């Protein structure tokens, strides 16, 4: 039996967890690799699994039901929960663990830097929305409704409340402009919010970051991690996806408009206003300050590139949006 740590810290926890899992699995555990505290790779003498932790049993059961519904309704490019022979439900130190079938990853990780990946990710997201639109009504009482204006307003308030700390890292002019972009964006979204109300609903993924797209060893792209699912218009996922890929497009409106999934959305004023909101900058600074992780050089470099390195490209992009909404 071997254990490899991909994350530093919590060694004692993982040693206790390995001991617990060994007592529960009827298969012999050969290898355990913690990716995060709640995501664990397990190889037994018979199978390979990913263990995923949840704070409540209700949340685990919801995820099991949702992924099963996805498969039954025709969306096959994701994982399924499996049920190996174990002595009892897996519950360890306040966490419920579910077993996922293991998707053998491709040697080349998925990244938004590739045009092929950006396009394929969009097409997979479109398939996901099409399938979930057929059964979203079944989940309306089980998962929250997706909101954006209220969520972003709260995020902006937290960012603003951190201004004293932020001034050590961001000059006053850029800081003021970030807040102006947010104010202009939210004001416009409020005025033209009909898009987010009248658009047909589906089940939103809610976290379309690159690490939630997984290409397997055969080259097939999968969508994973449904922790943040909610009911809402597909445009909210597309908005988040645009925010994720725009840095790789040099914040070019023209390059974004080449994707067919954005053709109609870029004619909607509400969507244009929403594209201006610096959601990524606010999210990352709020997290950095909350966690106090200023000394993590990698995180610091990434957030400074996002805020300062991409500032002029983003400013040019937002100026384009302002012209188009006049």
N, C-alpha and C positions, 0 to 999 in steps of 0.2 A: 504494500500500500504506500502511495506517495502523495504528497501535497505540495503544490507550488503556489506561491503568492504573487498575484499580479498587482495587488494593491498593498502598500505598506501599512503597517499598524493592525491592530485587532488580532494579532497572532493567537493570543490565548482564546479568543472567541471562536476562531475557526478550528482550533484544535479540539475544543469542547464540542463544536458542531460536528466535526468528523466522527468523534466518538459516538455522539448521539445517532447520527445517520447510520453508522455501522451496526448499531443495535436494532435499528428499525428495518433496514433493507434486508430482504431474504436473499438478494443477490449480493455477491461479495464485491465490495468497493475496492477498485484497483487504484484509482486516481481521483483527486479532488483539487480543483483550481478555482479559488474565489476571484471573480472579476470585480464584484462589488460586494458589500455586506449582504445584499439581497439577491445577488445573481451568482450562482455557483455551478460550475461545470463538474459533472460526476461521470466517471467511467467505471462500469462494473464488469464482472466476468461475462456478462451477457449482453449488455446494452450501454448506450451513452445517453445522458440526459442533461438538460439545463434545469436547475432548481431556481424558482423565482419566489421571493418572499413577499408577503402581504401583511398589513397590520391587523386585518380582520378576516375571519373566515368568510363573511359575507362578500367581501371584495374578491377573494379568491374564487368563490363560486360564481360570481358575476363574470369574471374573466374566462372561466371554464365554459360557461354557457355561451358567452359572446363569440369566442373563437369557434365553438362547435356550430353555432348558427351561421357564421361566415362560411364555413366549409359546406354545410348543407345547402346554402343558397348559391353556391358556385364560385366563391372566392377561395381558391386553393393555395394561393401564394402567401402562406403564413404558416405559423406553427400550430400544433394542436396539443392540448394537455393530454398526458397519458397517465396510466395508473399501474405502476409496477407493484409487485407484491411487497407490501410493507405490513408491519405489525399493527400500526395505528396511524391515524392522520398525522402528518408531519407538523408538529408544533414545538418550536424551540425558543425559549427565552423571549416570549412575546411576539414571535413571528410565525405565521402560517406559511408553509412552503408547498407550492404546487410543482409538479414535474412536467416539463415541456419536452416534446421530441426535439432531438438535437439536429440542427441544420448545419451541415458541414460547410464552413465558409470558404469562399474563393480565396486564392492566394493574394489577389489584388483587392484591397478594401474599397468599399463604395465611397465615392467622394463627389461633391457637387462641382469640383473643378473640371470634370469631364462633361463635354456637351452631350455625349451619348448617355451618360448617367442622368444628367438633368432631365433630358427628354423621356428616358425610360421611367424615371421616378414619377414624373407627371402623369404618364400614361397609366402606371400602376395605381396611383392615387385616384385617377378618374374611374378606373375599374372598381376600386373599393367604394367610391361614392355611389356608383350606379347600383352595385349590389346592396349596400346598406340602405339606400332609399326605398328598397322594396320591403324592408322589415323594420324600419326605425320606429314605427308606431308601437311595436311590441315592447320597446325599451323606454318609452316615454316616462314611465313611472319608476324606472330603475336607475337611470343616469341623468345628470343635470342638463339643463338647456345651455347651449353655448352662447356666451355673451362676449362682446368685445369692447364696446364703448366704456362700460362700467369698469371692466377689468383694466383697461389701459388708463383710465382716469386714476384709479387707485395706484397703479404702478408709477404714474407720473407724480402723484402726491408723495410717494415714498422717496422717489428720486429728488424731488424738490426739498424734502425734509433733510436730505443728506448733503445739501449744498455746502455747508461749512467744511465738511470733509472733502467734497469733490473739488473745491477750489485749490487744494494742494496739488491736484493732478491735471485739472483742465482750466485753461485761462478763462477769464470772465466773459470775453466776447463769444467764444464757442459755447460755453455753458448757457449763456443767455439765448443763443440761437437754437440750441437743442430744445430749450423750453418753449421758444416761440414756434418751432416746428410742431411740437406736441399740441400746443394750444390751437394753432391753425387747423391741424388735422382733426382734432376732436370736435371743433366747432363745425367744420364742414361735414363730418360724419353725422353729427346730430341733425343738421339741416337736411341732409339727403339720405337718411337712414333707411329709406323704403327698400333698398336692395337687400339689406340684411333681415328685413321682416317678410317681404313678399316672395323671396326666392324659395323654391321647394326645399324641404328638409331632407337630410340624410344623417348618418351617424359620423360625426367628425372624428378624425384620428386625434387631433389636438397637439401633436408633437412631431411634426414632419422634419425633424433634424436628420442629418445624413446617417447618424448611427442607428436610426430606426428603419433604414433600408438595408437589407442584407442579401448580398449575392451569394448563391451557393456554389459548390465546387463544379457544378454543371453549367454555371453561367446564368441560372434563373434568378431573377430578382424577387425578393420577398419583402412584405411590409410586416413589421413586428412592433411589439410593445404598445398595448392599448390601454395603458393606465389612465390616460387623460381623455377618454372618449366622452362625447357629449352630443346632444341633439342640436342641429343647426344647419344653416345654409353652407353648401360646399365652398362658397367664396371665402369663408373664414380660414379653411385649410389652405386654399390657394394663395391667400394673402400671406400666411405664415411661410409658405413655400417660397413665394417671391422674395420675402425678406431674407430667407436663407441663401438663395442663389444669386441675388443681386451683387454681392461683393465679387463673385466669380464672373459677373457680366460687366465689371467695371462701372456699376451703377448706371447702365445704359438703358434708357426707356426703349430705344429702338430694338435692342437685342431681346428685351423681355417680350416685346410685342410680336416677335417671330413665333412664339409658342402658341399653338392654336387654342389651348385651354384658356389663354388670356385675351383672346380676340374680342369677345363680348364684354368681359369685365373691364377692359381698359377704355370702354366707352361709357362706363358708369362713373359718375362724379364721386359717389360715395366710396368706391374702390380706390379712385385716385387720391382722394383725401387720406384714406387709410394707409396707403403706401408711404405717405410722408411721416407717419408716426415712428420715432426712433425706438421702437419696442425692444430691439435687440440690445441697444446701448443701455437703456434704462434697466432691463432685466439683469444684464451682466454686472453693472455697477452696484445695483441694489444687493445682488448676491455677494459680491466681493466685500462690500462694507458689512453686510450682515454676518458673514463668516470670518471677517477680519483677516482675509488671506492675501494682504498686500505683498507679503514677502515671497509669495510663490511667483518666481520670475516668469514662468511660462504663462500663467494666467494673466499676470500684469502686462506682458508684451502683447498678448492677444487682445486684451481689452483696450489698450492704448492704440493698437492698429485700427481696431473697430471705430474708436472715437476720433482719433486725430489723423491716423494714416489715411483713412477713407473719407475724411471730412469734406474735402473740396469736390471729390467725385459725387458724394451724396448731396452736397449743396447744389451742384449743377442739375442733378436728377430732380430735386425738390423744386428748383426754379422752373423746370419743365412742367412739373405737375401743376404749379400755380398758374402758369400760362394756359394750360389746358382746361382749367376749371373756371376761368373768367367768363 
